[in-house]
């Protein structure tokens, strides 16, 4: 389902019906008009224990239908593969949660810990008006103490499952250059387009150094399958805008030098680079030419600090997750997520969050044309969630859980107001 108010409402209505069919209690909140959020709850037998949160986003990126070999919105099964926009990112997980709960309920399983599910919009455009707004609601505060949250991950082309304990912080930048105007036939110095291109050259030189350190060129590793992409900072030029027009951009006066030029960049900062150090680098690039400024795109926000979930014995929930996967004879590979997910909002509040989509032995295809998920990978992922939910929701009070957890009541509203 593509983005949009009508599609959002339709998606939530379908999910709510499925949750109610499974006997879950549901509540819909809409902190931003036209962007509904669904909360569903499976009450545990011991409400004094911290709960589990299973999060997923129901929005997807657009699909260029002319570039697909099938209808991207039809979920067609061809040669054992489910094709469709969002099959990996992340409609599969939304549905796998529900199938796993259905199987557990039919088996007569009763969770010790309460299980909450959250289905949120807008993750693909930053999540600020999705998960970001959910955290400020009394309904989220009423969920109680969250011991562990699971959110989306990526496929692993190998035999192991990848688990993400942190992610690169996204900065979407707008860079603006100003300069003199004049006739396009003259050699006018330091024009706005010239300054902007010089800034872009500095940014792309930094990008090349980061890419070289990853080793793409030396080992033939493609961007989509890079196992350690989260270890470097990426910079991509995604927008250029300048020119003088008398008809709102339909035609341009190509003999007039524009006084302003603007570029947009998608930056993902690895936890190994402090955001303040990258800010200083941007400031330095601007100082090399007069009339250049940068800002965070006003419809987004920069995450100033990195927040990660511990993957050692100090985190009882990591131990519980690791042991549950091991008991099912699965290997896991902890990594830094190369992009950005809603997990970062939760980690900022001190809630342990792991990015995990039970996909392995298939390529990473999120946002690509002909995105698909093999049927057997989808079905086996349900089995994985059955085992995980069983193991995690059955945990008695964990050693050190009081220190690792964060009470939502009292503390979190204040924390949310500070970070959002």
N, C-alpha and C positions, 0 to 999 in steps of 0.2 A: 504494500500500500504506500503510495507516494505521500510526500508531505502536504499538509494543507488542513485547515480547520475541519472540513467535511470528512476527509480521510481519517483524521485523528479521532473524531467522534465515532466513526464507524469501527475503527480498530478497537477502541476501548469497549464499545458495546459488545463486540464479539468476544473479547477476552473476559469481560465480566460475566457473560452468559456461560462460558466454559468453566470459570471458577465456581459459579453458583451450582453448576451441574455436579461438580466434585464435592459439594458440601462446604465450600469455603465461604466465610463471611467476606463481603466486599464493601468498599467505600470508595467513592469517586470524589476527588478534590480538583479544583480548577483555579489555582492561584493566579494564573494568567488566562484571561478569557480566550476560549477557542483552543486551549492546550490542556486537555483533561489528563489527569493522572489516576491510575487505578491502584488501589491497595487491596490485597487479599490476605486473609489470615487463616491458618490452621492452628487452632489453640493447642498448646501442649498441656501435659498433665501436671507440670510443675511451673507455675507462672513466676516463681521466685528466681528462676534461672535466666540468664541473658538469652535472648532469642537469636534466631538466624534470619538474615535478610537475603532473599534471592531477587536480585535486580536485573531488569532487562529494559531495553528501549525498543519501542515499537515503530519508530520512524526509520526511514531508509533514505539513501541518497537517490537523486534522479537517475533514470535509465534512458540512454539514447537508443530508442527502439530500433532505429535503422542500423545499429551496429550489433544487434543481437540476432542469433540464428533462430530463436524462439520468442514467444511473447514473454517479456520479462515479468509480467504480472499474473501469469497463469499457473505458475508452479508445475510446469510440465515435467513428467518423468520420461527421460530418453536414455536408453542404454544404461539403466541402473543409476542414473543421476537425476537429482531434483534441481531443475533449472529455475531461476527466478531471482529478482532483485531482493536481497536480504536473506537469502538462504544461509549464508555464513554470517552476515552482519545485520541483525542477529535474531531474525525470526525463528531460526532453528532452536535457539536456547529458550525463547519465550514458550514455544510449544513443548519442548523437552521437559521443562519444569512441570507442565501440566500432565503430560503422560506419566512422568515418574510418580507424581503425587497420586494419580489415579491407580497405578499399580500398587502402591503402598497401601492405599485405603482398601482396595479389594483384598489385599493380603491380611487385613485386620491390624495393620501397624498403627500404633498410637504414639506420636512423638512425645518425648519427655519435655523438650524445649519447644516453645511456640515458633512457628515458621511463618514469616511474612513474605509476601511477594509484592514487588513494586514494578509497575509497567509505566515508563515515563516517555514523554516526547522530547524532541529537540536535541537529542544527543549529537546528531550529525552536524548541528550548527553551533556546538559549544556547550549545550546543556544548561545554560544560565537560566532559561525560563522553563526548564524541565526539572531535573534533579536539584539544581540550584535553588529554585523556588520551593520545591517540596520540603527541603530542610528547614524552611522558615515557618512551616505550617504547624498548628497545634495537632493535626492528625499525625504528623511524623513524630512529634514529641510524645504522643500517646502510645507509640509502638513499644516504648520502654527501652531497656538497656539492650543494645545490639552487641552480641559477642563476636559475630563474624558476618561479613557480607560477601556474597559471591556476585560477580559481574562478568562482563564479556571478556573473552580473550581472542586468540588467533589459532588457526589450524597449525599443526606441526606436520610437515611433509614426511617426517620419520616415524619411528615406532613409539616415541615418548609423547606425553602430553605436556604442552607448555603452560606454565602458571606464571602470571605476572604479579609481582609484588609492589610495583611502582610504575611510573610512566614519565615520559618527557613532558615538561610543561609547555603548553602551546602559547605562543605569542603571535597574533596576527597584526602585522605592522602596516601602517600607512606612512610613506616617506614623501615629503613635499619639497620641491625645489622651486625657487623664484629667481628670475633674472631679467635682463633687458629685452626689449622687443625691437623690431626693426624689419626692414625688407629682407626677404629670403634670398636675395641675390648678393648680400654683403657678408663679409667675414666678421660677424659680431662675436665678441669673446664672452665666455662664461654665461651662456644662455641657460635657461632652466633645463631644457632637455640634456644639454651637455653635462651639467652638474648631476642630474639624476642618473645618467648613464655611468658617470664615474663612481657614484655611490654604489650602483648595481655591480660594477666591476669589482669593487672591494668586497661586497657581500658574496658574490659568486666565487671569488678567490678563496674566501673563508670556507665556502661550501665545498670546493674542490679538495681543500686540505682535509676536511672532515671525511669526505668520501674516500680519499686515498688512504686515510688511516684505518678505514673499515676493510680495505682490501678488495673492493669490488673488481678493480681492473686486473689484479694479480691472480685471482682464483676463479674468475668467471661467475661469481655469485651475483644473481639478479637481485634487484631491490626487494621484490616481493618475498624472496626466500632467505634474505639475510638474517642469520640467527642472532646477531648482536647489533641490530640497527638501533636499539635503544641506548647503546653505549656511546653514540656520537650525536652531535647536534646537526640537524638538517636546516637548510635555508633554501627556499624555493621562491623564485619570482613568479607571482601568480596574476598580477594586474599591472597594466601600463595605461596611463591616461594623460593626454595633452593635446593641444591643437586649438586653433581659433575657428569657430564655426558661427554662422549666422542663422542656422536652422536646426539647432539642438542636436548637432552631431551627424546629420544626414550627409552633409558635404563639409569640406574644410577649406579654409583659405591657405593653400599650401605655400603662398608667397609671403606669409606673415609669421614671424618667429613668436611663439607663445611665451607669455611671461610666467606661466606656471606649468609644472609637470608633476605628476603623482605616480607612485608605484606602490603595489601591495606585495607583501611577502608573508609566506607561511613559514614560521620558525618553530621548531620543536627542540627544546633545550634539555639535554641529557642531565641526569642528576649529578654527573661528574663536573658540570659547569654551573657555578653559582649564577642565578639570574642577575644579581647586581654586577657581576663581572661582564656579563653579556651586555647589560645596559651601558656600562662604561665603554665597551667596544663600539656600540652604536653611536654613542656621543662623540667618540674619537673620529669615526668615519664622517660624521656631520661636520666636524670642525675643519676638516681638510678642504672644505669649500664653504664660502659664505652663502647664506640663504638656503640652507638645507635643514629641515627639521623632521623629526619622526614622532609618532605617537602610536599607542595601541588603538586599533580600530574601535571606535566608540560603541559599536554594537557587541563587543566582546569585552573580556577582562583578562588581564595578565595574572597568572598565578605566581606570586613572588617567591615562594619557597617550594622546595620539593618535599613531598611527604611519602614515605614508603612504609610498607608493612614488613615487620621483621620476619626473616625466614631462618630462624635458629631456635634453640631450645628456650630462649627468653619469651617466645610467643607461644602460649599453649594451644592457640587455635591453628597455628602453622603445623605444630606437631600433630594435632588431631587430623588435619587435612592430609598431611603427608602419610600418616599411618593408615588412614582410610584408603588412600590410593594404593599403598603398598599391599594392603590386605587383599586387594583385587588384582594383584600382580601387575600393576601399572608403574612405569617409570615416569617421573616428572622432571621437567627442566625449568627452574625458576629464572625469570628474565625481567628486564625493564620493558614495559610496553612501548613500542616505537611511536605511537600516536597518542591520542587522549581519549579517555572514557569517563563515564560518570563516577568511577571509583575514586577519582581525585577529590571530589567533593566530600566523600565519606572519610577518606584518609585525613583530610584537613581537620576533621572533628575528632581525630584519634580513634576512629573505628577501623579495626583491621579489615582490609578488603583485598580479596584475591581475584584477579582477572582470569577467568577460566571458561573456555568453551570446549566441550569434549569432542574435539575434532583432531584426528591424526591420520597419517597415511593418505593425505590429500593436499593439493596445493592451496596456497593462500590466495583467495580470489575476491576478497571484499572490495567493493567499489569497481570491479572490473566488468567488462562486457561478458555476457554468458556466465555470470556467477552461478555456481552450482555447488551442491553437496551430495556426495554419493549416498544412496539410500542406506547402504549398510553402515556408513559412518553415522548417519542420523539415528538409526535404530540402536546402534551400540551406545550412542551417547545417552539415550534414555536409560539403558542399563547402568551406565556410570553414575547418573544422577540418583537412581534408585539406591545404589550402594552408598553414595556420599550422604544423601539426606538421611538415610537410615542411621549411618554411623555418627554423623554430626549432631542430629537431633536427639540421639539417645545418650549423649554424653552427660554424665553426672558433673557436678561442679569441678571445673578444671583447676589444677594447681596453678596459682598465680593469676587466676582469672580476674580477681578484684583489681589487681594492679594494671592488667592489660586493658580492661574494659573502660568505657566512659558512659556514665549515666546521662541519659537524654534529658531527664527532668531537672530543671534548674540550671545546669551548666550549659547545655547546648544552645538554647535560644540566645544567650549572650555571645557564645562563640560564633554562632551563625551571623549575627548582626555585625561582628567585627570583620569576618572574612568576606562577607557578601556585600 
